[in-house]
Amino acid sequence: MEQRQRVEADVRLYGSLFTEAHPEANGKDFLKNLNANSLSVVTVYVEPSLANVATGQRFQFERYGYFVTDLVDHT
């Protein structure tokens, strides 16, 4: 099997900024509805060519997944 080269990189995953769809509804203080978990920083592996890209360049990564039929709940 061919071994692929890879480089570690930290990426930032952004989720919903607020815990509610309408954080100011009914006079609520929107600051009390901030989602403390809206940012996740994870370490991933990327192509070596990305190790020296310029600041501010944008990339969209394709996710590969692995799937298997469930042993118990397969119909």
BELFENTA-V142140 format. One record per pair of residues at least 12 apart in sequence whose C-alpha atoms are under 7 Angstrom apart, sorted by sequence separation. I is the first residue (numbers start at 1). J is the second residue. D is the distance in Angstrom with one decimal. If there is no record, write none. Layout:
BEGIN
i j d
I J D
I J D
END
This chain:
BEGIN
i j d
20 33 6.6
19 33 5.4
18 33 5.4
19 34 6.1
18 34 4.5
19 35 5.2
17 34 6.0
18 35 4.8
17 35 5.3
16 35 6.9
17 38 5.4
16 38 5.5
15 38 4.5
14 38 5.6
15 39 6.2
14 39 4.8
13 39 5.8
14 40 6.6
12 39 6.7
13 40 5.1
12 40 5.7
13 41 6.2
12 41 4.5
11 41 5.6
12 42 6.6
10 41 6.5
11 42 5.6
10 42 5.6
11 43 6.3
10 43 4.4
9 43 5.6
10 44 6.2
8 43 6.5
9 44 5.4
8 44 5.7
9 45 6.0
8 45 4.6
9 46 6.8
7 45 5.3
8 46 6.4
6 45 5.7
7 46 5.3
6 46 5.5
7 47 6.2
6 47 5.2
7 48 5.4
6 48 5.4
5 48 6.7
7 51 7.0
END
